[in-house]
């Protein structure tokens, strides 16, 4: 595939629906996607949605590819210690990476360069290669520790985008609120979409 890949990590914060909807939109856009789902995220997904994801990366890849209509080899799922994955090396760094939702534990690990698992290492690679990194925390209230980590990462060029939907588009459903956040993420990684109307325009763009 010729278009640039996007790495998506779904971690164990509440708000799994944001990450799943983002995955769906990336697949629909035709982008190659490298996906990592942390073990806590699998628990949250089972709790907050009707999905029961398979436990192994290969099985999860097949399940999600079928569910979202991915093209052959468009979606690749990697395990937490799959160190030979492309995302583990700067020589194969993706154009952009999104952690959605981003737990405060993952936020802390990225901010301190921990690299204890593939999600953390992939984010570290994106940072050192000066590619785009978007973090979508879903936590309230935020402690001084969380805010300091966010500030430090922002100073490194990371986009911190809390899952805080707007209301000027007059949402009628939870899906509308989710699409607002997902649409803003897509804007920041240069993926075209028609999820929500732009400010000053009426109706959804077609």
Biotite code that builds the C-alpha atoms (Angstrom):
import biotite.structure as struc

atoms = struc.array([
    struc.Atom([0.000, 0.000, 0.000], chain_id="A", res_id=1, res_name="UNK", atom_name="CA", element="C"),
    struc.Atom([1.333, 3.410, -0.986], chain_id="A", res_id=2, res_name="UNK", atom_name="CA", element="C"),
    struc.Atom([-0.250, 5.628, 1.660], chain_id="A", res_id=3, res_name="UNK", atom_name="CA", element="C"),
    struc.Atom([1.597, 6.292, 4.888], chain_id="A", res_id=4, res_name="UNK", atom_name="CA", element="C"),
    struc.Atom([0.842, 4.044, 7.825], chain_id="A", res_id=5, res_name="UNK", atom_name="CA", element="C"),
    struc.Atom([-0.698, 5.169, 11.098], chain_id="A", res_id=6, res_name="UNK", atom_name="CA", element="C"),
    struc.Atom([0.103, 3.470, 14.385], chain_id="A", res_id=7, res_name="UNK", atom_name="CA", element="C"),
    struc.Atom([-2.866, 3.262, 16.742], chain_id="A", res_id=8, res_name="UNK", atom_name="CA", element="C"),
    struc.Atom([-2.566, 2.172, 20.360], chain_id="A", res_id=9, res_name="UNK", atom_name="CA", element="C"),
    struc.Atom([-5.637, 1.585, 22.506], chain_id="A", res_id=10, res_name="UNK", atom_name="CA", element="C"),
    struc.Atom([-4.813, 1.592, 26.220], chain_id="A", res_id=11, res_name="UNK", atom_name="CA", element="C"),
    struc.Atom([-6.747, 0.981, 29.399], chain_id="A", res_id=12, res_name="UNK", atom_name="CA", element="C"),
    struc.Atom([-8.500, 4.299, 30.015], chain_id="A", res_id=13, res_name="UNK", atom_name="CA", element="C"),
    struc.Atom([-12.261, 4.523, 29.813], chain_id="A", res_id=14, res_name="UNK", atom_name="CA", element="C"),
    struc.Atom([-13.459, 5.588, 26.386], chain_id="A", res_id=15, res_name="UNK", atom_name="CA", element="C"),
    struc.Atom([-12.616, 2.503, 24.335], chain_id="A", res_id=16, res_name="UNK", atom_name="CA", element="C"),
    struc.Atom([-15.257, 3.545, 21.817], chain_id="A", res_id=17, res_name="UNK", atom_name="CA", element="C"),
    struc.Atom([-13.043, 6.458, 20.731], chain_id="A", res_id=18, res_name="UNK", atom_name="CA", element="C"),
    struc.Atom([-10.213, 4.128, 19.772], chain_id="A", res_id=19, res_name="UNK", atom_name="CA", element="C"),
    struc.Atom([-12.489, 1.629, 18.030], chain_id="A", res_id=20, res_name="UNK", atom_name="CA", element="C"),
    struc.Atom([-14.226, 4.345, 16.019], chain_id="A", res_id=21, res_name="UNK", atom_name="CA", element="C"),
    struc.Atom([-10.857, 5.840, 15.079], chain_id="A", res_id=22, res_name="UNK", atom_name="CA", element="C"),
    struc.Atom([-9.707, 2.418, 13.899], chain_id="A", res_id=23, res_name="UNK", atom_name="CA", element="C"),
    struc.Atom([-12.831, 2.073, 11.780], chain_id="A", res_id=24, res_name="UNK", atom_name="CA", element="C"),
    struc.Atom([-12.307, 5.498, 10.194], chain_id="A", res_id=25, res_name="UNK", atom_name="CA", element="C"),
    struc.Atom([-8.637, 4.854, 9.462], chain_id="A", res_id=26, res_name="UNK", atom_name="CA", element="C"),
    struc.Atom([-9.499, 1.591, 7.739], chain_id="A", res_id=27, res_name="UNK", atom_name="CA", element="C"),
    struc.Atom([-12.260, 3.294, 5.747], chain_id="A", res_id=28, res_name="UNK", atom_name="CA", element="C"),
    struc.Atom([-9.759, 5.967, 4.678], chain_id="A", res_id=29, res_name="UNK", atom_name="CA", element="C"),
    struc.Atom([-7.510, 3.321, 3.146], chain_id="A", res_id=30, res_name="UNK", atom_name="CA", element="C"),
    struc.Atom([-4.588, 3.971, 5.479], chain_id="A", res_id=31, res_name="UNK", atom_name="CA", element="C"),
    struc.Atom([-2.421, 1.050, 6.564], chain_id="A", res_id=32, res_name="UNK", atom_name="CA", element="C"),
    struc.Atom([-2.806, 0.665, 10.323], chain_id="A", res_id=33, res_name="UNK", atom_name="CA", element="C"),
    struc.Atom([-0.461, -0.818, 12.904], chain_id="A", res_id=34, res_name="UNK", atom_name="CA", element="C"),
    struc.Atom([-2.604, -1.599, 15.946], chain_id="A", res_id=35, res_name="UNK", atom_name="CA", element="C"),
    struc.Atom([-1.658, -2.387, 19.533], chain_id="A", res_id=36, res_name="UNK", atom_name="CA", element="C"),
    struc.Atom([-4.234, -3.071, 22.248], chain_id="A", res_id=37, res_name="UNK", atom_name="CA", element="C"),
    struc.Atom([-2.967, -3.267, 25.809], chain_id="A", res_id=38, res_name="UNK", atom_name="CA", element="C"),
    struc.Atom([-4.273, -6.015, 28.137], chain_id="A", res_id=39, res_name="UNK", atom_name="CA", element="C"),
    struc.Atom([-6.091, -3.425, 30.315], chain_id="A", res_id=40, res_name="UNK", atom_name="CA", element="C"),
    struc.Atom([-7.662, -2.024, 27.154], chain_id="A", res_id=41, res_name="UNK", atom_name="CA", element="C"),
    struc.Atom([-9.049, -5.455, 26.316], chain_id="A", res_id=42, res_name="UNK", atom_name="CA", element="C"),
    struc.Atom([-10.726, -5.498, 29.722], chain_id="A", res_id=43, res_name="UNK", atom_name="CA", element="C"),
    struc.Atom([-12.165, -2.011, 29.194], chain_id="A", res_id=44, res_name="UNK", atom_name="CA", element="C"),
    struc.Atom([-13.402, -2.888, 25.697], chain_id="A", res_id=45, res_name="UNK", atom_name="CA", element="C"),
    struc.Atom([-15.213, -5.945, 27.073], chain_id="A", res_id=46, res_name="UNK", atom_name="CA", element="C"),
    struc.Atom([-16.727, -3.798, 29.829], chain_id="A", res_id=47, res_name="UNK", atom_name="CA", element="C"),
    struc.Atom([-17.789, -0.781, 27.759], chain_id="A", res_id=48, res_name="UNK", atom_name="CA", element="C"),
    struc.Atom([-18.779, -2.376, 24.450], chain_id="A", res_id=49, res_name="UNK", atom_name="CA", element="C"),
    struc.Atom([-20.354, -5.544, 23.094], chain_id="A", res_id=50, res_name="UNK", atom_name="CA", element="C"),
    struc.Atom([-17.021, -6.686, 21.631], chain_id="A", res_id=51, res_name="UNK", atom_name="CA", element="C"),
    struc.Atom([-15.154, -9.672, 22.998], chain_id="A", res_id=52, res_name="UNK", atom_name="CA", element="C"),
    struc.Atom([-11.777, -9.380, 21.334], chain_id="A", res_id=53, res_name="UNK", atom_name="CA", element="C"),
    struc.Atom([-9.697, -12.511, 20.772], chain_id="A", res_id=54, res_name="UNK", atom_name="CA", element="C"),
    struc.Atom([-6.672, -12.743, 23.000], chain_id="A", res_id=55, res_name="UNK", atom_name="CA", element="C"),
    struc.Atom([-3.889, -13.229, 20.445], chain_id="A", res_id=56, res_name="UNK", atom_name="CA", element="C"),
    struc.Atom([-2.682, -10.581, 17.977], chain_id="A", res_id=57, res_name="UNK", atom_name="CA", element="C"),
    struc.Atom([-3.301, -12.815, 14.947], chain_id="A", res_id=58, res_name="UNK", atom_name="CA", element="C"),
    struc.Atom([-6.840, -13.659, 15.981], chain_id="A", res_id=59, res_name="UNK", atom_name="CA", element="C"),
    struc.Atom([-7.577, -10.053, 16.884], chain_id="A", res_id=60, res_name="UNK", atom_name="CA", element="C"),
    struc.Atom([-6.265, -8.939, 13.500], chain_id="A", res_id=61, res_name="UNK", atom_name="CA", element="C"),
    struc.Atom([-8.593, -11.303, 11.684], chain_id="A", res_id=62, res_name="UNK", atom_name="CA", element="C"),
    struc.Atom([-11.573, -10.367, 13.838], chain_id="A", res_id=63, res_name="UNK", atom_name="CA", element="C"),
    struc.Atom([-11.154, -6.604, 13.460], chain_id="A", res_id=64, res_name="UNK", atom_name="CA", element="C"),
    struc.Atom([-10.257, -6.808, 9.756], chain_id="A", res_id=65, res_name="UNK", atom_name="CA", element="C"),
    struc.Atom([-13.509, -8.620, 9.096], chain_id="A", res_id=66, res_name="UNK", atom_name="CA", element="C"),
    struc.Atom([-15.572, -6.343, 11.337], chain_id="A", res_id=67, res_name="UNK", atom_name="CA", element="C"),
    struc.Atom([-14.331, -3.113, 9.763], chain_id="A", res_id=68, res_name="UNK", atom_name="CA", element="C"),
    struc.Atom([-13.839, -4.356, 6.208], chain_id="A", res_id=69, res_name="UNK", atom_name="CA", element="C"),
    struc.Atom([-10.073, -3.943, 6.019], chain_id="A", res_id=70, res_name="UNK", atom_name="CA", element="C"),
    struc.Atom([-8.288, -4.710, 2.773], chain_id="A", res_id=71, res_name="UNK", atom_name="CA", element="C"),
    struc.Atom([-5.819, -7.618, 2.798], chain_id="A", res_id=72, res_name="UNK", atom_name="CA", element="C"),
    struc.Atom([-2.812, -6.721, 4.973], chain_id="A", res_id=73, res_name="UNK", atom_name="CA", element="C"),
    struc.Atom([-4.187, -3.232, 5.659], chain_id="A", res_id=74, res_name="UNK", atom_name="CA", element="C"),
    struc.Atom([-4.435, -3.916, 9.391], chain_id="A", res_id=75, res_name="UNK", atom_name="CA", element="C"),
    struc.Atom([-1.582, -5.439, 11.375], chain_id="A", res_id=76, res_name="UNK", atom_name="CA", element="C"),
    struc.Atom([-1.959, -6.144, 15.088], chain_id="A", res_id=77, res_name="UNK", atom_name="CA", element="C"),
    struc.Atom([1.095, -6.498, 17.323], chain_id="A", res_id=78, res_name="UNK", atom_name="CA", element="C"),
    struc.Atom([1.509, -7.854, 20.845], chain_id="A", res_id=79, res_name="UNK", atom_name="CA", element="C"),
    struc.Atom([3.046, -5.970, 23.761], chain_id="A", res_id=80, res_name="UNK", atom_name="CA", element="C"),
    struc.Atom([6.443, -7.687, 23.410], chain_id="A", res_id=81, res_name="UNK", atom_name="CA", element="C"),
    struc.Atom([6.583, -8.170, 19.651], chain_id="A", res_id=82, res_name="UNK", atom_name="CA", element="C"),
    struc.Atom([9.895, -6.364, 19.316], chain_id="A", res_id=83, res_name="UNK", atom_name="CA", element="C"),
    struc.Atom([10.378, -7.224, 15.635], chain_id="A", res_id=84, res_name="UNK", atom_name="CA", element="C"),
    struc.Atom([7.316, -5.146, 14.707], chain_id="A", res_id=85, res_name="UNK", atom_name="CA", element="C"),
    struc.Atom([8.094, -2.212, 12.371], chain_id="A", res_id=86, res_name="UNK", atom_name="CA", element="C"),
    struc.Atom([6.966, 0.304, 14.994], chain_id="A", res_id=87, res_name="UNK", atom_name="CA", element="C"),
    struc.Atom([9.827, -0.718, 17.297], chain_id="A", res_id=88, res_name="UNK", atom_name="CA", element="C"),
    struc.Atom([12.496, 0.854, 15.094], chain_id="A", res_id=89, res_name="UNK", atom_name="CA", element="C"),
    struc.Atom([13.176, 4.323, 13.794], chain_id="A", res_id=90, res_name="UNK", atom_name="CA", element="C"),
    struc.Atom([14.106, 2.816, 10.424], chain_id="A", res_id=91, res_name="UNK", atom_name="CA", element="C"),
    struc.Atom([10.436, 1.901, 9.943], chain_id="A", res_id=92, res_name="UNK", atom_name="CA", element="C"),
    struc.Atom([8.760, 4.672, 11.940], chain_id="A", res_id=93, res_name="UNK", atom_name="CA", element="C"),
    struc.Atom([5.226, 5.473, 10.810], chain_id="A", res_id=94, res_name="UNK", atom_name="CA", element="C"),
    struc.Atom([4.154, 8.924, 9.662], chain_id="A", res_id=95, res_name="UNK", atom_name="CA", element="C"),
    struc.Atom([2.034, 9.335, 12.785], chain_id="A", res_id=96, res_name="UNK", atom_name="CA", element="C"),
    struc.Atom([0.906, 7.586, 15.953], chain_id="A", res_id=97, res_name="UNK", atom_name="CA", element="C"),
    struc.Atom([-2.215, 8.022, 18.060], chain_id="A", res_id=98, res_name="UNK", atom_name="CA", element="C"),
    struc.Atom([-2.820, 6.647, 21.549], chain_id="A", res_id=99, res_name="UNK", atom_name="CA", element="C"),
    struc.Atom([-6.596, 6.670, 21.952], chain_id="A", res_id=100, res_name="UNK", atom_name="CA", element="C"),
    struc.Atom([-7.670, 6.516, 24.665], chain_id="A", res_id=101, res_name="UNK", atom_name="CA", element="C"),
    struc.Atom([-4.428, 7.153, 26.497], chain_id="A", res_id=102, res_name="UNK", atom_name="CA", element="C"),
    struc.Atom([-4.288, 6.016, 30.109], chain_id="A", res_id=103, res_name="UNK", atom_name="CA", element="C"),
    struc.Atom([-2.386, 8.185, 32.572], chain_id="A", res_id=104, res_name="UNK", atom_name="CA", element="C"),
    struc.Atom([-0.025, 5.254, 33.119], chain_id="A", res_id=105, res_name="UNK", atom_name="CA", element="C"),
    struc.Atom([0.831, 5.198, 29.410], chain_id="A", res_id=106, res_name="UNK", atom_name="CA", element="C"),
    struc.Atom([1.118, 9.001, 29.426], chain_id="A", res_id=107, res_name="UNK", atom_name="CA", element="C"),
    struc.Atom([3.640, 8.781, 32.269], chain_id="A", res_id=108, res_name="UNK", atom_name="CA", element="C"),
    struc.Atom([5.645, 6.051, 30.537], chain_id="A", res_id=109, res_name="UNK", atom_name="CA", element="C"),
    struc.Atom([5.836, 8.012, 27.284], chain_id="A", res_id=110, res_name="UNK", atom_name="CA", element="C"),
    struc.Atom([6.804, 11.208, 29.091], chain_id="A", res_id=111, res_name="UNK", atom_name="CA", element="C"),
    struc.Atom([9.675, 9.439, 30.875], chain_id="A", res_id=112, res_name="UNK", atom_name="CA", element="C"),
    struc.Atom([10.836, 7.295, 27.948], chain_id="A", res_id=113, res_name="UNK", atom_name="CA", element="C"),
    struc.Atom([10.128, 4.032, 29.786], chain_id="A", res_id=114, res_name="UNK", atom_name="CA", element="C"),
    struc.Atom([9.752, 1.808, 26.691], chain_id="A", res_id=115, res_name="UNK", atom_name="CA", element="C"),
    struc.Atom([8.765, -1.223, 28.779], chain_id="A", res_id=116, res_name="UNK", atom_name="CA", element="C"),
    struc.Atom([6.398, -2.591, 26.125], chain_id="A", res_id=117, res_name="UNK", atom_name="CA", element="C"),
    struc.Atom([5.775, -2.124, 22.421], chain_id="A", res_id=118, res_name="UNK", atom_name="CA", element="C"),
    struc.Atom([3.250, 0.705, 22.847], chain_id="A", res_id=119, res_name="UNK", atom_name="CA", element="C"),
    struc.Atom([5.705, 2.721, 24.912], chain_id="A", res_id=120, res_name="UNK", atom_name="CA", element="C"),
    struc.Atom([8.586, 1.902, 22.559], chain_id="A", res_id=121, res_name="UNK", atom_name="CA", element="C"),
    struc.Atom([6.556, 2.861, 19.489], chain_id="A", res_id=122, res_name="UNK", atom_name="CA", element="C"),
    struc.Atom([5.754, 6.242, 21.031], chain_id="A", res_id=123, res_name="UNK", atom_name="CA", element="C"),
    struc.Atom([9.410, 6.707, 21.946], chain_id="A", res_id=124, res_name="UNK", atom_name="CA", element="C"),
    struc.Atom([10.367, 5.976, 18.333], chain_id="A", res_id=125, res_name="UNK", atom_name="CA", element="C"),
    struc.Atom([7.877, 8.497, 16.996], chain_id="A", res_id=126, res_name="UNK", atom_name="CA", element="C"),
    struc.Atom([9.243, 11.122, 19.394], chain_id="A", res_id=127, res_name="UNK", atom_name="CA", element="C"),
    struc.Atom([12.891, 10.542, 18.564], chain_id="A", res_id=128, res_name="UNK", atom_name="CA", element="C"),
    struc.Atom([12.185, 10.489, 14.825], chain_id="A", res_id=129, res_name="UNK", atom_name="CA", element="C"),
    struc.Atom([10.177, 13.737, 15.187], chain_id="A", res_id=130, res_name="UNK", atom_name="CA", element="C"),
    struc.Atom([7.007, 12.308, 13.699], chain_id="A", res_id=131, res_name="UNK", atom_name="CA", element="C"),
    struc.Atom([3.465, 13.194, 14.790], chain_id="A", res_id=132, res_name="UNK", atom_name="CA", element="C"),
    struc.Atom([2.248, 11.819, 18.108], chain_id="A", res_id=133, res_name="UNK", atom_name="CA", element="C"),
    struc.Atom([-1.311, 12.434, 19.340], chain_id="A", res_id=134, res_name="UNK", atom_name="CA", element="C"),
    struc.Atom([-2.388, 11.407, 22.829], chain_id="A", res_id=135, res_name="UNK", atom_name="CA", element="C"),
    struc.Atom([-6.078, 11.294, 23.772], chain_id="A", res_id=136, res_name="UNK", atom_name="CA", element="C"),
    struc.Atom([-6.301, 11.143, 27.595], chain_id="A", res_id=137, res_name="UNK", atom_name="CA", element="C"),
    struc.Atom([-9.682, 10.436, 29.180], chain_id="A", res_id=138, res_name="UNK", atom_name="CA", element="C"),
    struc.Atom([-9.321, 11.153, 32.875], chain_id="A", res_id=139, res_name="UNK", atom_name="CA", element="C"),
    struc.Atom([-10.881, 13.547, 35.383], chain_id="A", res_id=140, res_name="UNK", atom_name="CA", element="C"),
    struc.Atom([-9.825, 15.281, 37.461], chain_id="A", res_id=141, res_name="UNK", atom_name="CA", element="C"),
    struc.Atom([-6.207, 15.644, 36.369], chain_id="A", res_id=142, res_name="UNK", atom_name="CA", element="C"),
    struc.Atom([-3.499, 15.687, 39.022], chain_id="A", res_id=143, res_name="UNK", atom_name="CA", element="C"),
    struc.Atom([-0.432, 17.907, 38.923], chain_id="A", res_id=144, res_name="UNK", atom_name="CA", element="C"),
    struc.Atom([1.555, 14.817, 37.866], chain_id="A", res_id=145, res_name="UNK", atom_name="CA", element="C"),
    struc.Atom([-0.686, 14.287, 34.834], chain_id="A", res_id=146, res_name="UNK", atom_name="CA", element="C"),
    struc.Atom([-0.527, 17.965, 33.891], chain_id="A", res_id=147, res_name="UNK", atom_name="CA", element="C"),
    struc.Atom([3.255, 18.097, 34.209], chain_id="A", res_id=148, res_name="UNK", atom_name="CA", element="C"),
    struc.Atom([3.628, 15.070, 31.943], chain_id="A", res_id=149, res_name="UNK", atom_name="CA", element="C"),
    struc.Atom([1.279, 16.652, 29.402], chain_id="A", res_id=150, res_name="UNK", atom_name="CA", element="C"),
    struc.Atom([3.189, 19.940, 29.483], chain_id="A", res_id=151, res_name="UNK", atom_name="CA", element="C"),
    struc.Atom([6.543, 18.211, 29.013], chain_id="A", res_id=152, res_name="UNK", atom_name="CA", element="C"),
    struc.Atom([5.221, 16.206, 26.081], chain_id="A", res_id=153, res_name="UNK", atom_name="CA", element="C"),
    struc.Atom([3.573, 19.244, 24.518], chain_id="A", res_id=154, res_name="UNK", atom_name="CA", element="C"),
    struc.Atom([6.923, 21.039, 24.624], chain_id="A", res_id=155, res_name="UNK", atom_name="CA", element="C"),
    struc.Atom([8.337, 18.111, 22.626], chain_id="A", res_id=156, res_name="UNK", atom_name="CA", element="C"),
    struc.Atom([5.712, 18.640, 19.931], chain_id="A", res_id=157, res_name="UNK", atom_name="CA", element="C"),
    struc.Atom([3.191, 16.032, 21.071], chain_id="A", res_id=158, res_name="UNK", atom_name="CA", element="C"),
    struc.Atom([-0.468, 16.897, 20.525], chain_id="A", res_id=159, res_name="UNK", atom_name="CA", element="C"),
    struc.Atom([-2.426, 16.423, 23.749], chain_id="A", res_id=160, res_name="UNK", atom_name="CA", element="C"),
    struc.Atom([-6.087, 16.094, 22.813], chain_id="A", res_id=161, res_name="UNK", atom_name="CA", element="C"),
    struc.Atom([-8.342, 15.241, 25.758], chain_id="A", res_id=162, res_name="UNK", atom_name="CA", element="C"),
    struc.Atom([-11.522, 13.383, 24.859], chain_id="A", res_id=163, res_name="UNK", atom_name="CA", element="C"),
    struc.Atom([-13.658, 16.484, 25.324], chain_id="A", res_id=164, res_name="UNK", atom_name="CA", element="C"),
    struc.Atom([-16.316, 16.712, 22.578], chain_id="A", res_id=165, res_name="UNK", atom_name="CA", element="C"),
    struc.Atom([-17.824, 20.025, 21.554], chain_id="A", res_id=166, res_name="UNK", atom_name="CA", element="C"),
    struc.Atom([-21.541, 20.698, 21.290], chain_id="A", res_id=167, res_name="UNK", atom_name="CA", element="C"),
    struc.Atom([-21.868, 23.368, 18.605], chain_id="A", res_id=168, res_name="UNK", atom_name="CA", element="C"),
    struc.Atom([-22.794, 20.679, 16.066], chain_id="A", res_id=169, res_name="UNK", atom_name="CA", element="C"),
    struc.Atom([-25.908, 19.840, 18.136], chain_id="A", res_id=170, res_name="UNK", atom_name="CA", element="C"),
    struc.Atom([-25.120, 16.163, 18.810], chain_id="A", res_id=171, res_name="UNK", atom_name="CA", element="C"),
    struc.Atom([-28.120, 13.857, 18.899], chain_id="A", res_id=172, res_name="UNK", atom_name="CA", element="C"),
    struc.Atom([-26.387, 10.694, 20.076], chain_id="A", res_id=173, res_name="UNK", atom_name="CA", element="C"),
    struc.Atom([-23.326, 9.307, 21.824], chain_id="A", res_id=174, res_name="UNK", atom_name="CA", element="C"),
    struc.Atom([-22.014, 8.438, 18.366], chain_id="A", res_id=175, res_name="UNK", atom_name="CA", element="C"),
    struc.Atom([-22.113, 12.132, 17.416], chain_id="A", res_id=176, res_name="UNK", atom_name="CA", element="C"),
    struc.Atom([-20.032, 13.006, 20.479], chain_id="A", res_id=177, res_name="UNK", atom_name="CA", element="C"),
    struc.Atom([-17.533, 10.240, 19.701], chain_id="A", res_id=178, res_name="UNK", atom_name="CA", element="C"),
    struc.Atom([-17.253, 11.375, 16.087], chain_id="A", res_id=179, res_name="UNK", atom_name="CA", element="C"),
    struc.Atom([-16.427, 14.920, 17.207], chain_id="A", res_id=180, res_name="UNK", atom_name="CA", element="C"),
    struc.Atom([-13.341, 13.721, 19.080], chain_id="A", res_id=181, res_name="UNK", atom_name="CA", element="C"),
    struc.Atom([-12.344, 11.225, 16.393], chain_id="A", res_id=182, res_name="UNK", atom_name="CA", element="C"),
    struc.Atom([-12.746, 13.881, 13.709], chain_id="A", res_id=183, res_name="UNK", atom_name="CA", element="C"),
    struc.Atom([-10.371, 16.219, 15.530], chain_id="A", res_id=184, res_name="UNK", atom_name="CA", element="C"),
    struc.Atom([-7.809, 13.427, 15.826], chain_id="A", res_id=185, res_name="UNK", atom_name="CA", element="C"),
    struc.Atom([-8.079, 12.723, 12.098], chain_id="A", res_id=186, res_name="UNK", atom_name="CA", element="C"),
    struc.Atom([-7.564, 16.423, 11.378], chain_id="A", res_id=187, res_name="UNK", atom_name="CA", element="C"),
    struc.Atom([-4.253, 16.345, 13.226], chain_id="A", res_id=188, res_name="UNK", atom_name="CA", element="C"),
    struc.Atom([-2.894, 13.369, 11.299], chain_id="A", res_id=189, res_name="UNK", atom_name="CA", element="C"),
    struc.Atom([-4.092, 14.677, 7.915], chain_id="A", res_id=190, res_name="UNK", atom_name="CA", element="C"),
    struc.Atom([-6.772, 12.078, 7.245], chain_id="A", res_id=191, res_name="UNK", atom_name="CA", element="C"),
    struc.Atom([-9.795, 13.413, 5.363], chain_id="A", res_id=192, res_name="UNK", atom_name="CA", element="C"),
    struc.Atom([-13.210, 12.780, 6.898], chain_id="A", res_id=193, res_name="UNK", atom_name="CA", element="C"),
    struc.Atom([-16.811, 13.924, 6.911], chain_id="A", res_id=194, res_name="UNK", atom_name="CA", element="C"),
    struc.Atom([-17.700, 13.066, 10.482], chain_id="A", res_id=195, res_name="UNK", atom_name="CA", element="C"),
    struc.Atom([-18.790, 16.467, 11.786], chain_id="A", res_id=196, res_name="UNK", atom_name="CA", element="C"),
    struc.Atom([-19.552, 19.893, 10.324], chain_id="A", res_id=197, res_name="UNK", atom_name="CA", element="C"),
    struc.Atom([-16.827, 22.524, 10.427], chain_id="A", res_id=198, res_name="UNK", atom_name="CA", element="C"),
    struc.Atom([-17.321, 25.652, 12.471], chain_id="A", res_id=199, res_name="UNK", atom_name="CA", element="C"),
    struc.Atom([-19.388, 28.150, 10.477], chain_id="A", res_id=200, res_name="UNK", atom_name="CA", element="C"),
    struc.Atom([-20.823, 25.528, 8.119], chain_id="A", res_id=201, res_name="UNK", atom_name="CA", element="C"),
    struc.Atom([-24.223, 23.908, 8.264], chain_id="A", res_id=202, res_name="UNK", atom_name="CA", element="C"),
    struc.Atom([-24.752, 20.161, 8.073], chain_id="A", res_id=203, res_name="UNK", atom_name="CA", element="C"),
    struc.Atom([-22.150, 17.468, 7.687], chain_id="A", res_id=204, res_name="UNK", atom_name="CA", element="C"),
    struc.Atom([-19.639, 18.054, 4.877], chain_id="A", res_id=205, res_name="UNK", atom_name="CA", element="C"),
    struc.Atom([-20.279, 15.717, 1.978], chain_id="A", res_id=206, res_name="UNK", atom_name="CA", element="C"),
])
